[in-house]
Amino acid sequence: MVSVTVLASGSRGNSTVVSSSRTKILVDAGLSCRETFRRMQVVGESPTSLSAIVISHEHSDHVTGLCTLAKKLRIPVYMTGMAHEAFQRAERDRYEDGQALERCEHFRPGHQFQIGDICVTPFTIPHDAADPVAFTFKVEGVKVGVVTDLGYMPHSVIQHIRNCDMLMIESNHDLEMLRIGPYPWSVKQRVMSRLGHLSNDSLADFFRSEYDGGAAFVVLAHLSEHNNHPELARTAAERALSDRTSLLHNRLVLASQTQPLEPLRF
């Protein structure tokens, strides 16, 4: 049995659990340790059964609970060397003595590695972090893609996420809401840039032209609380998917910032 549980997704914290019958991986640690434990328990997941933590990049909404989680659970953390260096710098700035990760393994984008029986493939994405990646996970004949925090969809990313059985992908903002919203213009430019975040319209373009339609579940993720609305994201995605009748079997799910999703099982 393979399952995917989105604990949280958004600018205030990102965390997802990918599980096989033998291995359980926490993808990003953007919630506090206490909140991660609470949300896992709400959906019937045991935090002590986690095998490892993998980190996509060092921004705070992906690493807030990392040090405490890794220390309490005594499990290894996997991230790129550049992301680890950036993370350590930020920790030193935040705490006088810094916080160290006792067990940190470095991986390189494009190079597969194994955690238990799960094959992890990290790949480069366009975002304004030190060495940002997204992931696919393969186990028991199931392929899961977790792809957020990217400004656009390059061909390399599209190739990596082909043949996914479950695809979690960013639908961050509605362009009009972002333009008239409360953010400073410099932040708006960052979000809209090719190193920022994927808009509803950009994701819809991908669904119409490049998406292979193989996933049983498509999870819209990292929705902005200020510059998007769940129904806008859903409508844009549904309209794009309905333009291609072969994609109508895809079940659309929206990830939440405030509560975990029920596990998606394969």
SEDRENMAR-382670 format. One record per residue: residue in three letters; x, y, z of N, C-alpha, C in turn. Coordinates in steps of 0.02 Angstrom, whole numbers, padded with zeros to 5 digits, always signed. Layout:
! residues N
ALAXYZXYZXYZ ...
This chain:
! residues 266
MET+00042-00060+00000+00000+00000+00000+00044+00062+00000 VAL+00031+00108-00047+00065+00172-00051+00015+00226-00033 SER+00036+00275+00009-00010+00330+00026+00028+00396+00026 VAL-00009+00449+00011+00018+00517+00013-00029+00559+00055 THR-00001+00593+00106-00040+00634+00151-00011+00705+00152 VAL-00049+00753+00127-00027+00823+00129-00047+00851+00196 LEU+00003+00864+00238-00011+00892+00305-00025+00967+00301 ALA+00009+01002+00257-00001+01074+00249+00032+01096+00185 SER+00001+01147+00153+00031+01174+00092+00012+01248+00086 GLY+00063+01291+00083+00051+01362+00077+00110+01401+00105 SER+00104+01467+00104+00161+01509+00124+00175+01508+00198 ARG+00130+01478+00240+00143+01473+00311+00167+01403+00332 GLY+00183+01361+00284+00210+01296+00302+00190+01241+00253 ASN+00240+01201+00234+00229+01146+00186+00257+01082+00214 SER+00217+01029+00210+00240+00964+00234+00193+00909+00207 THR+00224+00855+00182+00186+00800+00152+00220+00735+00172 VAL+00180+00683+00183+00206+00617+00200+00194+00570+00141 VAL+00248+00539+00117+00244+00487+00065+00263+00421+00097 SER+00217+00372+00094+00227+00309+00130+00220+00249+00084 SER+00261+00198+00098+00251+00131+00070+00234+00086+00129 SER+00230+00022+00116+00216-00025+00171+00275-00029+00220 ARG+00335-00007+00199+00394-00014+00242+00428+00052+00260 THR+00414+00105+00222+00453+00167+00228+00406+00226+00229 LYS+00423+00276+00270+00382+00337+00275+00428+00397+00272 ILE+00418+00440+00222+00461+00499+00211+00421+00563+00222 LEU+00449+00609+00261+00420+00676+00268+00452+00721+00215 VAL+00412+00748+00171+00437+00793+00118+00426+00864+00142 ASP+00480+00897+00160+00481+00964+00188+00454+00965+00260 ALA+00478+01014+00298+00462+01018+00370+00446+01090+00387 GLY+00394+01117+00354+00377+01187+00362+00332+01203+00420 LEU+00308+01152+00455+00268+01163+00516+00313+01152+00577 SER+00292+01178+00634+00328+01164+00695+00325+01089+00710 CYS+00370+01066+00751+00371+00995+00769+00305+00975+00801 ARG+00281+01016+00846+00218+00999+00881+00160+00995+00831 GLU+00156+01043+00785+00100+01043+00738+00107+00985+00688 THR+00168+00969+00668+00178+00911+00624+00153+00848+00658 PHE+00172+00838+00720+00149+00779+00758+00073+00779+00763 ARG+00044+00837+00778-00029+00840+00788-00066+00822+00723 ARG-00043+00850+00668-00078+00837+00604-00069+00765+00582 MET-00010+00736+00594-00001+00666+00576-00048+00622+00617 GLN-00054+00637+00680-00098+00597+00723-00171+00605+00704 VAL-00191+00664+00680-00260+00676+00658-00279+00629+00601 VAL-00231+00615+00556-00246+00572+00498-00223+00500+00509 GLY-00206+00483+00572-00189+00414+00587-00118+00393+00570 GLU-00073+00442+00561-00003+00428+00547+00038+00434+00611 SER+00085+00389+00622+00127+00393+00681+00192+00430+00665 PRO+00206+00486+00697+00269+00522+00684+00331+00479+00696 THR+00328+00435+00745+00387+00394+00761+00402+00342+00708 SER+00357+00333+00660+00370+00286+00606+00404+00319+00546 LEU+00417+00384+00550+00452+00418+00495+00522+00391+00487 SER+00542+00379+00424+00608+00352+00410+00660+00407+00395 ALA+00637+00463+00366+00684+00515+00345+00644+00578+00327 ILE+00680+00633+00321+00651+00697+00298+00690+00718+00236 VAL+00654+00735+00182+00687+00763+00123+00664+00836+00115 ILE+00710+00879+00096+00697+00951+00093+00706+00976+00021 SER+00655+01013-00003+00658+01039-00071+00702+01101-00077 HIS+00699+01145-00027+00742+01204-00025+00737+01235+00044 GLU+00777+01287+00055+00789+01310+00124+00742+01366+00146 HIS+00693+01386+00107+00648+01439+00129+00610+01417+00192 SER+00594+01466+00235+00570+01450+00302+00505+01410+00301 ASP+00463+01420+00250+00400+01383+00249+00409+01309+00230 HIS+00472+01289+00221+00487+01219+00207+00534+01188+00260 VAL+00561+01230+00305+00610+01203+00353+00599+01225+00426 THR+00544+01260+00441+00535+01288+00508+00544+01236+00564 GLY+00516+01177+00555+00520+01126+00608+00575+01076+00600 LEU+00620+01088+00552+00667+01035+00532+00714+01013+00588 CYS+00748+01059+00620+00797+01039+00671+00765+01001+00728 THR+00709+01027+00753+00676+00994+00810+00650+00925+00790 LEU+00619+00920+00731+00594+00855+00708+00650+00804+00702 ALA+00704+00824+00668+00759+00778+00657+00790+00755+00722 LYS+00796+00802+00770+00826+00785+00835+00781+00740+00875 LYS+00716+00755+00878+00670+00715+00918+00662+00644+00890 LEU+00658+00640+00824+00645+00576+00792+00709+00536+00777 ARG+00767+00571+00781+00832+00540+00767+00833+00506+00698 ILE+00811+00545+00649+00809+00519+00580+00851+00564+00535 PRO+00876+00538+00480+00918+00577+00435+00878+00628+00395 VAL+00913+00681+00376+00885+00733+00333+00924+00731+00267 TYR+00888+00738+00211+00918+00738+00145+00903+00805+00112 MET+00956+00838+00088+00948+00900+00049+01011+00911+00008 THR+01009+00958-00038+01070+00972-00077+01121+01007-00033 GLY+01184+01003-00052+01237+01036-00014+01228+01111-00010 MET+01207+01141-00066+01197+01214-00066+01138+01234-00023 ALA+01084+01194-00024+01027+01209+00019+01047+01203+00093 HIS+01088+01152+00108+01110+01142+00177+01152+01202+00201 GLU+01196+01227+00159+01237+01285+00177+01193+01346+00190 ALA+01145+01357+00145+01100+01415+00153+01058+01407+00216 PHE+01035+01347+00230+00996+01333+00290+01038+01348+00353 GLN+01101+01325+00354+01144+01336+00411+01157+01411+00423 ARG+01166+01448+00368+01176+01521+00375+01115+01553+00407 ALA+01056+01534+00384+00995+01563+00411+00986+01545+00485 GLU+01004+01483+00503+00999+01462+00573+01047+01501+00617 ARG+01107+01514+00592+01155+01553+00631+01131+01624+00642 ASP+01096+01652+00591+01069+01719+00597+01012+01721+00648 ARG+00975+01667+00652+00915+01664+00695+00933+01649+00767 TYR+00983+01605+00777+01002+01584+00844+01076+01596+00853 GLU+01095+01621+00912+01164+01640+00923+01212+01582+00912 ASP+01193+01523+00936+01238+01465+00928+01218+01421+00869 GLY+01165+01442+00832+01142+01401+00776+01112+01336+00798 GLN+01084+01299+00751+01058+01232+00765+01085+01186+00711 ALA+01116+01133+00732+01147+01088+00684+01103+01027+00672 LEU+01108+01000+00612+01076+00937+00596+01126+00881+00609 GLU+01108+00834+00652+01155+00781+00670+01169+00734+00612 ARG+01118+00720+00573+01126+00672+00517+01097+00704+00454 CYS+01142+00732+00413+01120+00764+00351+01156+00732+00292 GLU+01118+00705+00246+01145+00674+00185+01132+00722+00127 HIS+01183+00730+00085+01175+00774+00027+01159+00734-00036 PHE+01113+00760-00076+01100+00730-00141+01111+00783-00195 ARG+01115+00760-00257+01123+00806-00313+01061+00801-00358 PRO+01036+00858-00382+00979+00856-00428+00994+00811-00488 GLY+00945+00772-00507+00953+00727-00564+00981+00659-00547 HIS+01002+00650-00483+01032+00587-00462+00984+00552-00413 GLN+00961+00494-00431+00916+00456-00388+00951+00431-00326 PHE+00913+00424-00272+00939+00391-00213+00882+00352-00180 GLN+00900+00308-00134+00852+00262-00105+00843+00276-00031 ILE+00781+00279-00008+00766+00280+00063+00720+00220+00076 GLY+00745+00170+00110+00707+00108+00118+00690+00080+00050 ASP+00626+00066+00037+00607+00039-00028+00581+00093-00076 ILE+00589+00157-00057+00565+00212-00100+00624+00241-00139 CYS+00617+00244-00205+00667+00276-00248+00649+00349-00257 VAL+00695+00393-00237+00683+00465-00238+00723+00496-00295 THR+00689+00536-00337+00723+00572-00391+00712+00647-00380 PRO+00765+00684-00360+00759+00756-00355+00778+00788-00422 PHE+00745+00841-00440+00761+00875-00503+00754+00950-00495 THR+00794+00987-00531+00798+01060-00524+00735+01094-00547 ILE+00714+01144-00509+00657+01186-00527+00677+01259-00526 PRO+00643+01303-00564+00661+01374-00565+00628+01412-00507 HIS+00667+01428-00456+00642+01464-00397+00701+01502-00366 ASP+00686+01554-00328+00739+01596-00301+00765+01570-00234 ALA+00791+01510-00235+00822+01479-00177+00892+01455-00198 ALA+00930+01428-00149+01000+01411-00163+01007+01356-00216 ASP+00969+01303-00210+00973+01247-00257+00907+01209-00255 PRO+00853+01240-00276+00786+01212-00265+00772+01151-00309 VAL+00735+01103-00280+00717+01043-00317+00643+01026-00303 ALA+00616+00985-00348+00554+00949-00335+00572+00875-00336 PHE+00522+00832-00323+00537+00761-00316+00486+00718-00352 THR+00509+00660-00374+00464+00604-00386+00486+00547-00341 PHE+00437+00507-00321+00448+00449-00278+00418+00388-00312 LYS+00458+00335-00318+00433+00274-00349+00439+00216-00300 VAL+00383+00180-00292+00383+00122-00247+00321+00079-00263 GLU+00329+00015-00261+00275-00032-00271+00235-00018-00335 GLY+00271+00002-00387+00238+00015-00451+00200+00081-00456 VAL+00207+00124-00404+00172+00188-00402+00222+00244-00407 LYS+00205+00296-00446+00249+00355-00452+00211+00417-00427 VAL+00243+00453-00380+00213+00512-00349+00258+00572-00365 GLY+00227+00627-00388+00265+00688-00400+00244+00742-00351 VAL+00293+00777-00322+00281+00833-00276+00319+00893-00304 VAL+00282+00940-00334+00313+00993-00373+00281+01060-00354 THR+00314+01098-00311+00291+01165-00293+00349+01214-00294 ASP+00333+01278-00289+00383+01332-00286+00424+01335-00350 LEU+00391+01349-00405+00426+01358-00468+00390+01412-00508 GLY+00431+01452-00543+00404+01509-00579+00372+01492-00646 TYR+00394+01438-00676+00365+01415-00739+00380+01341-00746 MET+00354+01310-00799+00361+01238-00809+00411+01224-00866 PRO+00475+01217-00851+00523+01201-00903+00514+01130-00929 HIS+00540+01116-00988+00533+01050-01018+00560+00995-00974 SER+00615+01009-00939+00646+00958-00896+00599+00936-00841 VAL+00562+00983-00811+00514+00967-00759+00457+00925-00788 ILE+00432+00946-00846+00377+00909-00878+00397+00837-00892 GLN+00460+00826-00912+00484+00758-00925+00486+00717-00861 HIS+00508+00747-00807+00514+00711-00743+00446+00689-00716 ILE+00394+00728-00729+00330+00712-00698+00284+00673-00744 ARG+00310+00648-00798+00269+00604-00841+00255+00538-00804 ASN+00197+00510-00818+00177+00445-00791+00169+00443-00716 CYS+00153+00500-00685+00139+00501-00614+00069+00472-00601 ASP+00063+00433-00548-00003+00410-00525-00036+00461-00480 MET+00004+00502-00447-00021+00558-00407+00026+00617-00419 LEU-00002+00674-00435+00038+00734-00449+00014+00791-00405 MET+00058+00813-00361+00046+00872-00319+00083+00929-00351 ILE+00047+00981-00372+00079+01034-00412+00052+01102-00392 GLU+00095+01152-00398+00078+01219-00374+00026+01254-00417 SER-00021+01286-00383-00069+01333-00414-00073+01393-00368 ASN-00020+01433-00368-00008+01481-00314-00054+01541-00314 HIS-00062+01574-00371-00097+01638-00369-00140+01649-00431 ASP-00190+01691-00421-00229+01719-00476-00197+01785-00494 LEU-00181+01794-00557-00142+01853-00578-00177+01918-00560 GLU-00243+01922-00570-00279+01984-00556-00280+01998-00480 MET-00292+01946-00440-00290+01955-00367-00222+01978-00344 LEU-00169+01950-00374-00101+01971-00355-00089+02043-00374 ARG-00110+02063-00434-00097+02132-00457-00131+02184-00413 ILE-00193+02170-00390-00229+02220-00350-00223+02207-00275 GLY-00186+02156-00256-00181+02135-00186-00134+02178-00144 PRO-00124+02159-00081-00090+02201-00032-00013+02198-00035 TYR+00016+02152-00073+00088+02145-00073+00123+02207-00102 PRO+00182+02225-00077+00223+02277-00110+00239+02256-00182 TRP+00250+02306-00224+00262+02291-00295+00323+02246-00304 SER+00374+02255-00264+00434+02214-00270+00419+02140-00257 VAL+00375+02127-00209+00355+02058-00194+00312+02030-00250 LYS+00266+02071-00276+00225+02050-00333+00268+02030-00392 GLN+00320+02070-00406+00365+02055-00461+00401+01988-00449 ARG+00421+01977-00388+00455+01914-00371+00408+01854-00383 VAL+00347+01859-00358+00300+01803-00364+00286+01789-00437 MET+00279+01841-00479+00262+01833-00549+00321+01814-00593 SER+00382+01819-00566+00441+01808-00606+00452+01734-00622 ARG+00500+01721-00666+00515+01652-00685+00552+01614-00630 LEU+00567+01649-00575+00595+01616-00516+00548+01621-00457 GLY+00484+01633-00471+00435+01643-00419+00390+01583-00410 HIS+00325+01595-00422+00274+01543-00410+00228+01535-00470 LEU+00201+01476-00479+00159+01459-00536+00088+01485-00524 SER+00062+01522-00573-00006+01548-00568-00058+01497-00590 ASN-00121+01510-00573-00175+01467-00597-00174+01461-00673 ASP-00164+01518-00707-00164+01518-00780-00106+01477-00809 SER-00047+01484-00779+00011+01446-00803+00000+01371-00795 LEU-00028+01352-00738-00042+01281-00727-00094+01257-00777 ALA-00145+01297-00790-00197+01279-00839-00166+01269-00908 ASP-00119+01312-00926-00085+01304-00990-00048+01237-00994 PHE-00016+01218-00939+00018+01153-00936-00033+01096-00945 PHE-00089+01100-00910-00140+01048-00916-00165+01042-00988 ARG-00173+01099-01022-00200+01097-01090-00151+01070-01141 SER-00086+01084-01131-00039+01070-01185+00013+01017-01171 GLU+00034+01008-01108+00092+00966-01094+00078+00908-01047 TYR+00024+00911-01010+00011+00860-00959-00010+00795-00992 ASP+00019+00739-00968+00005+00674-01000-00058+00641-00974 GLY-00087+00667-00920-00152+00642-00897-00151+00576-00861 GLY-00093+00554-00838-00089+00488-00809-00109+00482-00736 ALA-00116+00537-00701-00125+00534-00628-00198+00519-00610 ALA-00207+00475-00561-00273+00464-00533-00294+00523-00490 PHE-00245+00555-00457-00258+00614-00415-00212+00671-00437 VAL-00241+00731-00445-00202+00792-00454-00217+00837-00395 VAL-00165+00853-00356-00173+00895-00297-00147+00965-00312 LEU-00192+01015-00309-00171+01085-00318-00142+01109-00251 ALA-00081+01136-00254-00044+01149-00192-00017+01221-00189 HIS+00004+01240-00129+00037+01304-00116-00006+01363-00139 LEU-00072+01359-00127-00117+01414-00144-00103+01473-00097 SER-00096+01532-00126-00086+01592-00086-00150+01610-00050 GLU-00144+01627+00014-00203+01647+00053-00225+01718+00037 HIS-00179+01760+00011-00195+01830-00005-00208+01840-00079 ASN-00180+01799-00122-00181+01811-00194-00214+01756-00234 ASN-00255+01715-00201-00290+01662-00235-00352+01644-00195 HIS-00395+01605-00225-00454+01578-00191-00462+01507-00215 PRO-00478+01461-00170-00483+01391-00191-00528+01379-00251 GLU-00584+01416-00255-00629+01405-00312-00601+01431-00377 LEU-00561+01485-00374-00528+01509-00434-00477+01458-00460 ALA-00439+01430-00413-00389+01380-00433-00424+01318-00461 ARG-00476+01295-00427-00512+01236-00449-00543+01246-00518 THR-00576+01304-00527-00610+01317-00590-00561+01320-00648 ALA-00504+01354-00638-00454+01358-00692-00427+01289-00710 ALA-00414+01248-00661-00388+01181-00674-00441+01137-00707 GLU-00503+01139-00680-00556+01097-00708-00571+01116-00780 ARG-00571+01181-00794-00585+01203-00862-00531+01178-00910 ALA-00468+01182-00888-00414+01158-00931-00417+01083-00941 LEU-00432+01046-00888-00436+00973-00894-00496+00952-00937 SER-00551+00989-00931-00610+00970-00970-00602+00985-01044 ASP-00555+01029-01061-00540+01043-01131-00510+00981-01165 ARG-00484+00935-01125-00456+00873-01152-00495+00815-01119 THR-00542+00788-01155-00588+00739-01126-00551+00678-01100 SER-00492+00664-01124-00454+00606-01100-00431+00615-01028 LEU-00435+00676-01002-00410+00691-00935-00466+00692-00883 LEU-00527+00679-00903-00583+00687-00857-00581+00638-00799 HIS-00543+00583-00806-00539+00534-00752-00495+00559-00695 ASN-00457+00612-00706-00414+00639-00653-00457+00668-00597 ARG-00443+00646-00535-00480+00674-00478-00441+00733-00451 LEU-00474+00791-00447-00442+00853-00425-00452+00863-00351 VAL-00398+00876-00315-00401+00887-00242-00362+00951-00226 LEU-00387+00991-00179-00353+01052-00160-00320+01043-00092 ALA-00255+01055-00089-00219+01052-00025-00235+01114+00016 SER-00231+01108+00081-00249+01162+00127-00190+01183+00169 GLN-00190+01247+00188-00140+01271+00235-00157+01253+00307 THR-00221+01249+00321-00244+01246+00390-00260+01176+00416 GLN-00270+01128+00372-00286+01061+00395-00260+01009+00346 PRO-00243+00949+00372-00217+00897+00328-00271+00867+00283 LEU-00250+00843+00225-00295+00804+00183-00298+00732+00207 GLU-00354+00700+00194-00356+00628+00205-00305+00594+00160 PRO-00272+00542+00183-00222+00508+00142-00251+00484+00075 LEU-00212+00494+00022-00229+00467-00044-00193+00400-00050 ARG-00229+00347-00063-00200+00279-00061-00200+00247-00130 PHE-00149+00207-00142-00140+00172-00205-00126+00098-00193 
